Amino acid sequence: MSVQAEFDRWASEGKDRGMEERHWHTAKHALARMPAEAGETVLDLGTGSGYALRALRETRDVGRGVGLDASGEMVRNARSYTDDDLLDFLRGDFGHLPFRDGSVDHVWSMEAFYYAQDPDAVLRELRRILRPGGTFFCAVNFFAESVHTHEWQEKVGIEMQLWDRERYREAFRDAGFHVAEQDTIPDREIDIPPADAFPTEDWDAREEMVDRYRTWGTLLTVGVAP
């Protein structure tokens, strides 16, 4: 199944709102680090419900915000969740971004980058559209060190890029970014039951759930365009 078809299905079933709720646990901490200022242009790559752009408009008064997603249904839903004239949502290809060179101040992507068929090409494209000093905040939960997320590949049925932390740093540098930061942000909001409540429907042992959420959580890699 294609990324577009899979996420069209998710959006039609209302799963975009569930994704927003789960991602927000760590996304809000990563977004708080983004040096976005009033009036700046922000691209949300794999926007889903558009929650990140709505948050940046509310908290930073950023200017134009564009949410791009491969799923037309996700884009349709995101548009319906806001009446902000400065937010726009487009269906598009990560590898061919509809922006002029050096025209974007910041790029955000949460739980989407690893779906790119050619992630190195996507990074080069992001480097092209970012102004000098612009940032790419790339947040993922599916990465090599977080072993308890690896089964997602089978459940989703879409090819996913399982990179480790070093591979992210190398790819960012190869695309022309300076790696300003790389960190894991733990999810401290999801409830983890006591040990005697395991196994659960999803977890065999409490240690596995702790490792997934508290130890690894979300991997954030920040690139800066020189």
DODO-542997 format. One line per 10 residues: number of its first residue (from 1); for each residue x, y, z of N, C-alpha, C. Coordinates in Angstrom, 3 decimals. Example, Ala and Ser with C-alpha at 12.3 -4.5 7.8 and 13.67 -1.06 7.14 Angstrom:
2
1 = 13.190/-5.690/7.800/12.300/-4.500/7.800/13.200/-3.300/7.800; 12.850/-2.250/7.080/13.670/-1.060/7.140/12.900/0.030/7.870
//
This chain:
226
1 = 0.844/-1.195/0.000/0.000/0.000/0.000/0.881/1.247/0.000; 0.464/2.288/-0.703/1.229/3.525/-0.760/1.012/4.344/0.513; 1.949/5.275/0.772/1.801/6.174/1.908/0.506/6.972/1.774; 0.241/7.442/0.569/-0.971/8.220/0.337/-2.223/7.425/0.686; -2.317/6.209/0.179/-3.513/5.401/0.416/-3.681/5.063/1.891; -2.579/4.722/2.557/-2.658/4.361/3.969/-3.154/5.530/4.814; -2.599/6.705/4.567/-2.976/7.838/5.405/-4.293/8.477/4.969; -4.692/8.283/3.734/-6.057/8.647/3.356/-7.048/7.840/4.194; -6.745/6.562/4.360/-7.620/5.689/5.149/-7.640/6.135/6.606; -6.463/6.418/7.166/-6.387/6.862/8.555/-7.188/8.138/8.768
11 = -7.042/9.086/7.839/-7.745/10.358/7.983/-9.252/10.173/7.901; -9.697/9.319/6.986/-11.134/9.091/6.828/-11.734/8.416/8.053; -10.883/7.702/8.817/-11.338/7.039/10.043/-11.158/7.914/11.286; -10.668/9.135/11.094/-10.483/10.048/12.209/-9.235/9.801/13.030; -8.315/8.998/12.504/-7.118/8.682/13.278/-6.146/9.854/13.361; -6.334/10.867/12.520/-5.432/12.013/12.576/-5.510/12.716/13.924; -6.681/12.771/14.506/-6.832/13.399/15.818/-6.154/12.580/16.911; -6.229/11.255/16.790/-5.538/10.405/17.750/-4.033/10.550/17.651; -3.525/10.650/16.419/-2.099/10.871/16.219/-1.665/12.190/16.844; -2.482/13.216/16.628/-2.178/14.538/17.201/-2.058/14.453/18.719
21 = -2.982/13.785/19.355/-2.969/13.685/20.816/-1.723/12.965/21.321; -1.368/11.856/20.659/-0.194/11.092/21.107/1.110/11.840/20.824; 1.203/12.420/19.647/2.440/13.114/19.274/2.690/14.346/20.135; 1.617/14.975/20.586/1.761/16.214/21.329/2.548/16.045/22.625; 2.547/14.849/23.190/3.285/14.600/24.431/4.732/15.054/24.331; 5.373/14.757/23.203/6.774/15.142/23.020/6.934/16.289/22.024; 5.997/16.409/21.090/6.107/17.464/20.077/6.149/18.844/20.717; 5.371/19.058/21.756/5.318/20.397/22.361/6.664/20.806/22.945; 7.438/19.825/23.424/8.745/20.145/23.980/9.744/20.470/22.862; 9.643/19.746/21.751/10.517/20.027/20.609/10.157/21.370/19.975
31 = 8.865/21.627/19.805/8.444/22.894/19.206/8.884/24.087/20.053; 8.925/23.913/21.366/9.338/25.000/22.253/10.781/25.410/22.005; 11.575/24.509/21.420/12.984/24.808/21.146/13.186/25.506/19.805; 12.182/25.451/18.944/12.330/26.041/17.616/12.422/27.561/17.722; 13.450/28.173/17.121/13.625/29.625/17.247/12.758/30.406/16.270; 11.489/30.031/16.146/10.565/30.695/15.228/10.102/32.007/15.839; 10.062/33.038/15.009/9.673/34.365/15.464/8.472/34.871/14.683; 7.876/35.936/15.176/6.688/36.512/14.556/6.957/36.844/13.092; 6.022/36.449/12.237/6.109/36.779/10.827/6.901/35.820/9.975; 7.592/34.854/10.576/8.413/33.943/9.789/7.563/32.862/9.113
41 = 8.122/32.290/8.040/7.441/31.253/7.273/7.887/29.876/7.749; 6.911/29.005/8.009/7.194/27.663/8.522/6.514/26.628/7.635; 7.261/25.597/7.276/6.721/24.433/6.558/6.614/23.274/7.527; 5.456/22.617/7.524/5.238/21.403/8.318/5.192/20.232/7.347; 6.218/19.407/7.365/6.381/18.309/6.416/5.726/17.049/6.978; 4.645/16.596/6.336/3.855/15.501/6.880/2.944/16.038/7.955; 2.138/17.020/7.605/1.429/17.833/8.590/0.342/17.099/9.353; -0.234/16.031/8.787/-1.316/15.348/9.486/-2.492/16.276/9.719; -2.874/16.457/10.969/-4.004/17.319/11.318/-3.645/18.799/11.332; -2.355/19.120/11.146/-1.926/20.512/11.159/-1.717/21.102/12.536
51 = -1.658/20.256/13.570/-1.598/20.752/14.947/-0.355/21.584/15.228; 0.786/21.236/14.616/2.027/21.957/14.902/1.944/23.398/14.410; 1.406/23.596/13.223/1.278/24.955/12.698/0.280/25.767/13.510; -0.817/25.144/13.910/-1.779/25.869/14.740/-1.128/26.309/16.049; -0.311/25.440/16.628/0.367/25.775/17.885/1.365/26.911/17.687; 2.118/26.884/16.597/3.099/27.937/16.344/2.429/29.278/16.068; 1.278/29.250/15.433/0.540/30.494/15.210/0.045/31.061/16.546; -0.418/30.186/17.418/-0.980/30.639/18.689/0.092/31.121/19.661; 1.259/30.452/19.662/2.272/30.746/20.673/3.399/31.650/20.186; 3.660/31.663/18.856/4.789/32.451/18.334/4.358/33.523/17.336
61 = 3.104/33.500/16.932/2.622/34.444/15.925/3.452/34.374/14.650; 3.836/33.144/14.260/4.574/33.008/13.005/3.689/33.489/11.866; 4.314/33.803/10.741/3.568/34.314/9.602/2.932/33.192/8.811; 3.309/33.059/7.554/2.713/32.026/6.725/3.129/30.642/7.207; 2.154/29.759/7.343/2.433/28.370/7.679/1.862/27.477/6.602; 2.684/26.565/6.091/2.238/25.648/5.045/2.415/24.223/5.544; 1.317/23.481/5.554/1.373/22.074/5.920/1.285/21.233/4.663; 2.276/20.396/4.437/2.310/19.552/3.244/2.192/18.087/3.658; 1.360/17.354/2.952/1.152/15.941/3.277/0.896/15.175/1.988; 1.310/13.906/1.962/1.054/13.058/0.795/-0.402/12.657/0.694
71 = -1.118/12.757/1.798/-2.511/12.329/1.864/-3.467/13.494/1.629; -4.269/13.395/0.586/-5.271/14.416/0.348/-6.311/14.491/1.439; -6.642/13.339/2.045/-7.628/13.329/3.130/-7.081/14.012/4.377; -5.798/13.815/4.672/-5.193/14.518/5.797/-5.239/16.022/5.558; -4.916/16.444/4.345/-4.941/17.864/4.002/-6.348/18.426/4.152; -7.330/17.686/3.679/-8.717/18.137/3.780/-9.127/18.299/5.246; -8.762/17.342/6.081/-9.092/17.443/7.499/-8.395/18.639/8.151; -7.096/18.798/7.855/-6.328/19.894/8.463/-6.944/21.244/8.131; -7.387/21.413/6.898/-8.032/22.673/6.510/-9.304/22.928/7.320; -10.011/21.848/7.628/-11.294/22.001/8.330/-11.118/22.339/9.803
81 = -9.896/22.177/10.332/-9.668/22.393/11.756/-9.281/23.829/12.088; -9.159/24.687/11.073/-8.765/26.069/11.333/-9.401/26.996/10.309; -9.610/28.240/10.716/-10.053/29.268/9.780/-9.015/30.380/9.670; -7.793/30.066/10.056/-6.682/31.024/10.016/-6.240/31.209/8.563; -6.333/32.439/8.063/-5.991/32.723/6.676/-4.502/32.573/6.382; -3.671/32.583/7.399/-2.231/32.466/7.178/-1.757/31.010/7.168; -2.671/30.079/7.366/-2.322/28.662/7.296/-2.885/28.060/6.026; -2.022/27.344/5.320/-2.425/26.691/4.082/-1.978/25.239/4.141; -2.764/24.345/3.534/-2.448/22.923/3.569/-2.504/22.372/2.150; -1.430/21.675/1.779/-1.257/21.216/0.411/-0.924/19.739/0.370
91 = -1.428/19.064/-0.650/-0.990/17.700/-0.928/0.231/17.783/-1.827; 1.300/17.061/-1.465/2.510/17.177/-2.260/3.538/16.119/-1.954; 4.633/16.198/-2.669/5.737/15.254/-2.620/6.884/15.863/-1.821; 7.361/15.142/-0.822/8.463/15.638/0.005/9.700/15.979/-0.839; 9.885/15.284/-1.928/11.090/15.480/-2.734/11.007/16.611/-3.728; 9.831/17.238/-3.870/9.646/18.348/-4.805/8.771/19.398/-4.119; 9.423/20.252/-3.351/8.692/21.200/-2.509/8.379/22.483/-3.273; 7.147/22.982/-3.145/6.717/24.145/-3.930/7.161/25.474/-3.328; 8.482/25.638/-3.150/9.031/26.856/-2.578/10.263/27.283/-3.368; 10.473/28.578/-3.422/11.686/29.108/-4.040/12.887/28.847/-3.136
101 = 14.071/28.903/-3.714/15.306/28.756/-2.946/15.353/29.804/-1.835; 15.720/29.364/-0.641/15.918/30.285/0.474/14.696/31.073/0.889; 13.504/30.494/0.735/12.282/31.243/1.012/11.564/30.829/2.292; 12.076/29.820/3.003/11.423/29.292/4.204/12.342/29.499/5.407; 11.758/29.904/6.527/12.551/30.165/7.729/12.787/28.911/8.572; 11.760/28.077/8.693/11.893/26.872/9.516/11.049/25.748/8.933; 11.505/24.526/9.139/10.750/23.332/8.739/10.588/22.449/9.969; 9.379/21.960/10.138/9.054/21.023/11.211/8.568/19.723/10.584; 8.955/18.582/11.167/8.410/17.297/10.724/8.362/16.356/11.911; 7.162/15.795/12.162/6.983/14.871/13.282/6.410/13.569/12.771
111 = 7.128/12.480/12.951/6.658/11.149/12.597/6.275/11.045/11.112; 7.119/11.619/10.259/6.823/11.586/8.828/8.066/11.364/7.977; 9.211/11.844/8.419/10.408/11.830/7.591/10.790/10.425/7.138; 10.601/9.437/7.996/11.045/8.084/7.667/10.180/7.406/6.607; 9.091/8.038/6.188/8.293/7.492/5.092/8.840/7.899/3.719; 9.777/8.823/3.679/10.330/9.287/2.406/11.058/8.150/1.695; 10.787/7.970/0.413/11.451/6.922/-0.352/12.924/7.228/-0.549; 13.272/8.511/-0.679/14.663/8.933/-0.841/14.936/10.045/0.164; 15.163/9.689/1.437/15.309/10.710/2.471/16.494/11.641/2.256; 17.559/11.149/1.635/18.710/12.026/1.374/18.331/13.121/0.385
121 = 17.541/12.764/-0.620/17.071/13.766/-1.582/16.145/14.777/-0.908; 15.317/14.312/0.023/14.435/15.217/0.760/15.260/16.220/1.560; 16.310/15.759/2.203/17.165/16.664/2.975/17.808/17.713/2.072; 18.234/17.321/0.892/18.814/18.294/-0.036/17.766/19.319/-0.463; 16.539/18.866/-0.665/15.458/19.765/-1.032/15.141/20.735/0.111; 15.162/20.251/1.328/14.939/21.128/2.472/16.058/22.158/2.600; 17.264/21.707/2.367/18.403/22.647/2.408/18.236/23.732/1.351; 17.698/23.371/0.208/17.491/24.334/-0.882/16.512/25.434/-0.492; 15.409/25.066/0.156/14.359/26.050/0.405/14.601/26.875/1.663; 15.488/26.425/2.548/15.717/27.146/3.798/16.665/28.329/3.585
131 = 16.339/29.415/4.229/17.223/30.575/4.207/18.445/30.293/5.075; 19.545/31.055/4.904/20.686/30.917/5.810/20.259/31.150/7.262; 20.606/30.231/8.116/20.195/30.314/9.514/18.871/29.641/9.797; 18.186/29.180/8.740/16.926/28.472/8.928/17.144/27.100/9.521; 16.121/26.529/10.133/16.271/25.261/10.846/15.311/24.198/10.331; 15.764/22.954/10.443/14.899/21.792/10.207/14.838/20.999/11.491; 13.650/20.934/12.103/13.412/20.159/13.313/12.754/18.850/12.902; 13.497/17.764/13.011/13.040/16.442/12.576/12.826/15.558/13.804; 11.578/15.214/14.077/11.220/14.419/15.257/10.657/13.076/14.812; 11.228/11.988/15.336/10.776/10.640/14.963/10.748/9.742/16.203
141 = 9.795/8.842/16.237/9.754/7.811/17.279/10.285/6.479/16.768; 10.282/6.305/15.456/10.742/5.075/14.813/12.198/5.257/14.416; 13.111/4.729/15.254/14.541/4.818/14.960/15.240/3.612/15.579; 16.454/3.356/15.143/17.105/2.075/15.429/17.253/1.794/16.918; 17.624/2.790/17.702/17.866/2.557/19.122/16.582/2.239/19.883; 15.455/2.679/19.393/14.167/2.434/20.055/13.590/1.115/19.536; 14.100/0.023/20.062/13.824/-1.291/19.472/12.353/-1.680/19.530; 11.625/-1.147/20.502/10.229/-1.551/20.646/9.295/-0.825/19.672; 9.848/0.025/18.810/9.044/0.630/17.744/9.246/-0.081/16.410; 10.195/-1.001/16.331/10.544/-1.603/15.039/9.400/-2.389/14.421
151 = 8.496/-2.906/15.246/7.385/-3.698/14.724/6.377/-2.848/13.950; 6.493/-1.523/14.048/5.578/-0.665/13.298/5.643/-0.947/11.804; 6.837/-1.285/11.325/7.009/-1.541/9.897/6.031/-2.601/9.407; 5.879/-3.671/10.180/4.963/-4.736/9.788/3.504/-4.316/9.948; 3.207/-3.562/10.970/1.825/-3.174/11.228/1.313/-2.168/10.206; 2.178/-1.229/9.797/1.756/-0.179/8.880/1.736/-0.682/7.446; 2.688/-1.524/7.083/2.707/-2.062/5.737/3.243/-1.109/4.697; 4.000/-0.109/5.121/4.631/0.856/4.224/6.133/0.818/4.501; 6.931/0.949/3.448/8.382/0.953/3.650/8.785/2.158/4.490; 9.575/1.906/5.541/10.014/2.955/6.450/11.529/2.893/6.601
161 = 12.155/4.051/6.735/13.613/4.134/6.859/13.997/4.033/8.336; 14.636/2.924/8.708/15.025/2.723/10.102/16.475/3.168/10.279; 16.671/4.437/10.567/17.998/5.008/10.766/18.317/5.075/12.259; 19.616/5.027/12.563/20.041/5.271/13.940/20.429/6.737/14.084; 20.786/7.121/15.288/21.094/8.532/15.564/22.237/9.036/14.706; 23.281/8.226/14.574/24.435/8.650/13.789/24.084/8.810/12.320; 23.229/7.922/11.795/22.832/8.025/10.383/22.084/9.326/10.133; 21.253/9.757/11.065/20.580/11.050/10.929/21.601/12.181/10.886; 22.564/12.153/11.778/23.566/13.227/11.786/24.358/13.244/10.485; 24.767/12.065/10.030/25.547/11.986/8.789/24.743/12.502/7.601
171 = 23.475/12.103/7.519/22.636/12.512/6.392/22.402/14.015/6.400; 22.184/14.585/7.564/22.006/16.034/7.659/23.264/16.747/7.172; 24.411/16.292/7.634/25.667/16.943/7.234/25.920/16.781/5.743; 25.648/15.601/5.215/25.864/15.368/3.785/24.987/16.281/2.927; 23.814/16.644/3.450/22.904/17.517/2.707/23.263/18.994/2.857; 24.263/19.292/3.678/24.707/20.672/3.827/24.247/21.368/5.085; 23.674/20.616/6.034/23.237/21.195/7.300/24.343/21.117/8.344; 24.334/22.063/9.248/25.054/21.916/10.508/24.095/21.226/11.482; 24.563/20.210/12.191/23.714/19.557/13.192/23.876/20.321/14.498; 22.858/21.085/14.839/22.933/21.943/16.013/22.566/21.213/17.289
181 = 21.757/20.155/17.146/21.245/19.469/18.334/20.734/18.097/17.948; 20.930/17.148/18.830/20.263/15.855/18.717/19.997/15.355/20.127; 18.748/14.982/20.357/18.344/14.653/21.723/17.166/13.687/21.671; 16.996/12.907/22.722/15.793/12.091/22.860/14.905/12.734/23.918; 13.638/12.886/23.576/12.667/13.537/24.462/11.731/12.468/25.007; 11.792/12.168/26.290/10.938/11.111/26.846/9.476/11.526/26.878; 8.609/10.555/26.703/7.175/10.771/26.860/6.830/10.492/28.320; 6.612/11.543/29.085/6.316/11.408/30.519/4.824/11.481/30.812; 4.017/11.613/29.757/2.579/11.765/29.972/1.803/10.473/29.793; 2.299/9.581/28.955/1.573/8.331/28.779/1.625/7.527/30.075
191 = 0.517/6.962/30.452/0.432/6.217/31.714/1.064/4.841/31.559; 1.987/4.514/32.450/2.614/3.197/32.467/2.138/2.459/33.723; 1.367/1.392/33.569/0.809/0.674/34.718/1.904/0.046/35.586; 1.580/-0.348/36.803/2.542/-1.040/37.661/2.899/-2.406/37.090; 4.001/-2.959/37.567/4.518/-4.213/37.011/3.515/-5.359/37.097; 2.701/-5.380/38.161/1.777/-6.510/38.335/0.586/-6.446/37.368; 0.493/-5.359/36.569/-0.588/-5.240/35.583/-0.195/-5.809/34.219; 1.041/-6.267/34.110/1.534/-6.824/32.844/1.477/-8.340/32.893; 1.370/-8.980/31.726/1.328/-8.399/30.377/-0.011/-7.725/30.084; 0.033/-6.729/29.179/-1.167/-6.055/28.713/-1.427/-6.501/27.271
201 = -2.419/-5.906/26.673/-2.743/-6.250/25.284/-1.580/-5.919/24.346; -0.827/-4.870/24.701/0.235/-4.402/23.806/1.651/-4.676/24.305; 1.810/-4.959/25.596/3.159/-5.071/26.152/3.283/-6.329/27.003; 4.399/-7.041/26.829/4.664/-8.238/27.619/5.191/-7.894/29.006; 6.000/-6.825/29.079/6.619/-6.465/30.351/6.667/-4.953/30.509; 6.610/-4.518/31.764/6.649/-3.091/32.046/7.960/-2.483/31.568; 9.052/-3.245/31.686/10.369/-2.729/31.277/10.372/-2.329/29.804; 9.644/-3.075/28.967/9.593/-2.764/27.544/8.883/-1.428/27.313; 7.795/-1.205/28.033/7.041/0.033/27.877/7.845/1.224/28.388; 8.536/1.041/29.504/9.391/2.097/30.034/10.494/2.440/29.032
211 = 11.102/1.421/28.445/12.165/1.643/27.470/11.643/2.442/26.281; 10.465/2.061/25.803/9.893/2.730/24.630/9.586/4.200/24.907; 8.913/4.484/26.007/8.416/5.836/26.242/9.329/6.702/27.100; 9.823/6.147/28.186/10.615/6.976/29.103/12.091/7.056/28.704; 12.650/5.957/28.198/14.071/5.954/27.849/14.314/6.628/26.507; 13.584/6.197/25.474/13.851/6.694/24.122/12.858/7.746/23.676; 11.578/7.534/23.830/10.616/8.561/23.448/10.764/8.985/22.003; 11.022/10.280/21.790/11.133/10.861/20.453/12.557/11.332/20.208; 13.107/10.958/19.067/14.429/11.428/18.678/14.270/12.733/17.896; 14.918/13.784/18.383/14.904/15.080/17.724/16.287/15.388/17.165
221 = 16.348/15.639/15.866/17.583/16.071/15.231/17.322/17.439/14.606; 18.181/18.393/14.915/18.003/19.762/14.438/19.129/20.133/13.502; 18.772/20.482/12.272/19.752/20.950/11.301/19.593/22.443/11.067; 20.729/23.128/10.871/20.717/24.563/10.584/21.366/24.782/9.231; 20.723/25.561/8.378/21.270/25.889/7.066/22.328/26.971/7.222; 23.552/26.728/6.748/24.610/27.743/6.920/24.402/28.957/6.000
//
